Amino acid sequence: FLRLFCLVVFLPYAASELYVPFLNVSLTNFSLDPWRQWILQGGDPLSFPYGYSTWLILAPFTALAKILHLPLYYGYGFSLLLVDLSLLVFLKKLLPTRERLVILTYWLSPIVIFATYIVGLNDLIPVFLLFLSLFFINEKSWKTAGLFLAASISAKLSMVIALPFFFFYFLNNKPIRLNLNKFLAGFSFGVIIFILPFVLSKEGLFMLVNNPQMLEILKLKISTGESSIFIIPLAYLIFLYVIWRLKRLNFSLFQASLGVVFLSIVLMTLSSPGWFVWTIPFLVYYQAISDKTAILLTFSFSVLYLVSVVLSSNFNLPQVLYFNLPTFDLFVLEK
């Protein structure tokens, strides 16, 4: 009910002015290259810097809303709600004895609710696909895990951060090392389906390369005369080296290492509350294997992070959402 309330009351700027218009044009003039179709219609070249996975998840219910003559934002928001519910289900499957904790730490997470239903960001989609890959790794469904990893990278290029850790997980575990070829087969199939068509889209690549968030990881740096040391890439390489040097990498340590990397990048950029959503499933898993103190600390940390984002100079609340319910007719977008 809290999520549905947010979907009805809040009108996120990002969704209504960027993502939903893109989806509307791609559905009105259907094309296998929706990015090209959007540019030909004179759309903002920075509206949808995401791949086929995100488009395929958001398009069906947006199309249904269009057919039923409902505000298209309802279709967009309901798509995210289904992804949200699905992530909850798979978290409960991974942690079958900690159902109440999953409800408390994930379903009531202020970060997830704020970033997804108030600000209207779609970072839940790549995170959900990445978590599915982890889930199927744990279930020893190697090809499926590889497929969903490729789908996650397609949904948001930032998920490529996780790719080397998957290889180290196989290489540092002799019992499963022989299954690396199955994982690569599934990953290759996913690349052909989700990534290769996007690479062939000149307009899609233009949106991706010119996305301002692509440069966020280079903002934190130390100037040394005529050159600079970029802190985030350096920290990432150090993490990779440490994980590579581990003699054995079990599933819990694999999850923890991914969580630490994502959390470190998010904290060093502080650019978008949606980025913190990347860390939520890993934090839930961490709290599930820890005590009540960890739960309290993580919740307090999430609230403080949310406050810091809202109060930061990069976050302008009037430009992020609207509250006026009668303006919902604007989001039919029958231009």
N, C-alpha and C positions, 0 to 999 in steps of 0.2 A: 504493500500500500504506500509506503514511503517513496519507493521508486516511481510508482504510477502517479503519485501526487506531483513529484518533480517533473515528470514528463508533461503533465497538464499545465502546470503553473509557470515553469521556466521556459524561455525561448532562447536557447544558446545562439550566440552570434556565429560561432564557428560552423555549426551545423546548418543554420538557416541561410547564411550568406555565402558559404563556400561549398560544403559537402552536398546538401540537398539540391541546390541548383544544378550542380554537376550531374547528380544522379537523374534529375528530371530530364536534362538534355539527352543523356545517354539512353534513357528509356523512350523518349519521344522520337528520336532519330536513331534507332538501334543500330549499333555497329560493334564489331569485335574489337575495334580500337576506339573506346569511348573518349580517350584523351584527345585524339585527333578531331573527333566530332565536336568536342567542347571548344577547342581552339578555333575551329572553323566557324563556330557560332559567335565568336568574339568574346569568349569567357575569360575570366581571370586566369592567367597561366600558372598561378600558384594555388589554385583551389583544391586540387586532389592529388597530392604527390604520393599516392599509394598504388599498390599493384593490384593484380587481378583477384587475389584472395579477398581483399577488403571489398572490392566492387561486387564480387559474386555473393558475399554474405549480406551486403546492404541492399542490393538491387531488388531481390524478390518481394520483400514486404513493402519497399517503397513503391514498387510497381502495383502491388495490391491496393495500397492507399490511393494511388492515382486512379485505378479502375473504379474504386468505390467513391471517388470524389471527396476523399478525406484530406486534411492537411498532410502534405508529404512528410513533414517532420514526424508525424505519428509512425509512419513506416520505418523511418530511420531509427527513431527511438526504440520501437519495438524490436528491431533487429538487434540492437545493443542489449536490450533486456533478455532476449533469448540466449545471446552469447554469455551474458552474466550468469543466468541460471545454469547454463551448461557447464561453465567453469566451476560453479558451486557443486554440481553433481559429481564431477570428476575429482574435485578435492575431497569430497566425502568418500569416494571410491578408493582413493589413495590412502586416506586416513579413516578407515571404517570404524575404529573404536573411539574417534574424537569428533563425533558429529556436532555436539554442542559447542565445542571449541571452534570448529569451522564456521558455524553460524555466527559466533561472537566475533571472530577475528577477520573473517572475510565478508560475510553478508552484511555486517554492521560496520564495515570499514568506512570511516568518513572520507577517505581519499577516493575510494571507488565511487561512492555516491556523488561526491562533489565533482570529480573530473568527468564522469560519464553523463550524469543526468542534469547537472546544473551548468557546467561549462560546455557540455556536448561533444567532448573529445572521444575518439574511437580507438584509443590505445588498448582497450580490452581485447580487440580482435587479434592482433599479433601475439599478445600475451597468452590468450586462450589457445591459439594454435601451437605456440611454443610449449605450453604446459601439456597439451595433448601428446606432443612428441616425447616429453619426459615420461608421461604416464605409460605410453606404449613401450618405451625403453624398459621401464620397470616390469611391464607385462611380457617382456621378451618378444614383442611383435616388431621385429627389426625393420622390415620394409615399411610398415605403417608409420613407424617413428620417423624414418627418413623422409617420407612423403610430407608429413605435417611440419617437419623442420623447414623444408623448402617452401611450404605454404606460408609459414610464419615470416620468413625472410621476404617473400613476395608481398605480404601484407604491410610490412614496414621494414625498410632496409636496415634499421638499427638492430634488428634481431640477428644480423650476421655476426654480431659480437659473440653469440653463443656457439657458433659453428666449430671453432677450434676445440672447445671444451668437450664436445661430443666425440671428436676424434681421439682426444686424450683419454676419455673414459673407456673407449675400446682398447686403445693401445696399452693402457696401464692395468688391464684386467685380462689375464691369460684365459680364464674360462669362457669369456665372450668375444675374444679377439677374432676368432674364426667367423663370427657373424658380421664383421665389418662390411664384407662384400654385399650382404643382404641389405644392410642399412644404406650403403652407397647406391644400391639398385633402386630402392625406394626414393632416396633423395634425388637421384638423377631423373627419375620419372616425374617427380614434383617440379624439378627445374624446367623440364620440357613443357609441362602443362601450365605452370603458373608464372615462371620467370622469363623464359625465352620469348614468348609473345610480347611481353612488356618491353624487353630489350629492343625488339624490332620496331617499337613505336617511338618515332623521333620526338613527338610531342610529349609522350609519357616520360621519356628520359629527361627532356627539358624541364618538366615540372619537378622531377626528383632532384636534379642537379642544382636547380635554382631555389630549392626550398631553404629558407633562412636557417632552419634548425640544423641543417647539415654542418654548419660552421660552429655550432655551439661548443663542440668538444675542443675547438682550437682557441676559445676565448681565454681560458685559464692558462697563462704562460709566464715564464720568467725571462726577462730580456737580459741578454749577456752581450752587451756591446752591439754589434751589427746583426746578431742572430738571436733566436729565441728557443727556449726549451718548452715544449708543449706538455703540460703536466698530465692531462688525461690519457693521451696515447702512450706516454711513458709508463704511467701506472698500469695501464692495460697490458702492456708488454711484460711488465714485471709479474703480474698475475699469471700470464700465460707461462712464463718461465717456471714459476713456483709449481704450478699444476703439472707441467711437463716433467719436472724432476721428482714428483711423487712416485713411489714404487708401486703403490696400489691405490686406486681411486674407486671407493665403493659408492653406492647410489646416494647415500646421505651426504657424503663429502662432495659428490658431483653437484647435487642441488645447492649445497652451501656455497660452493665456489662461484656458481652462476649468480646466486643471490648477492654475494659480496661485490662482484664485479658490477652488476646493474645498480646496486645501491650506491657504490662509490661514484659511478658516472653521474647518477642523478644528483647526488649531493654536491658534486663539484661544478655542476652546470646551473641548477636551480632555475631552469627556464620554463618549465611547464608542469602543472600538477598531473597531467596525463603521463608524464614520464615515470612518476613515482608508482603508477599502476603496474609498471613492469615488475616491480619488486614484491608486490603483494602476495602472490602465491608462494614465493620463497620464504617470506616472513611468516606466512601461515604455517608452513611446514616446520620452520624453526621453532615457532611457539608450541607446536604439537609435540615436539620431542624435548621441550624444556619445561620449566615450572611456571607458577603463577606470576612470579616476579618478571619473567621475560614477557609475559602477556601484557602486564601493566606498563612496562617500559616501552614496548613496541606501540601500544595504543597512544601513550603520551607523546612518543616521538612522532607518530602520524599526525596528531592534532597540532603539535608545534610546527611541523613541516607545512601543514595546510595554512596555518596562520602566517607563517613567513612568506609563503607564496602570494597570499592575498595582499599582504602589506608591502610586497616588493614593488619596485618602480616599474617592473616589466608587466605588471598585472593591473589592468584598468577595468574594474567591475562593470561600469556602464557600457563598455565596449564588448563585454563578454556575454551578457545576457540581457533579456528584456523580461518584464513582468506583466505587461499589459495583455490580458487574455483576449480582448476583442481583436487584436492585431493578428490573430491566428489565421485569418483569411488571407494574409499575405503569403502564407507558406503553401498555398495550393500551387503557386508559381506556374500558372498557365500562360506563360509569355509566348 
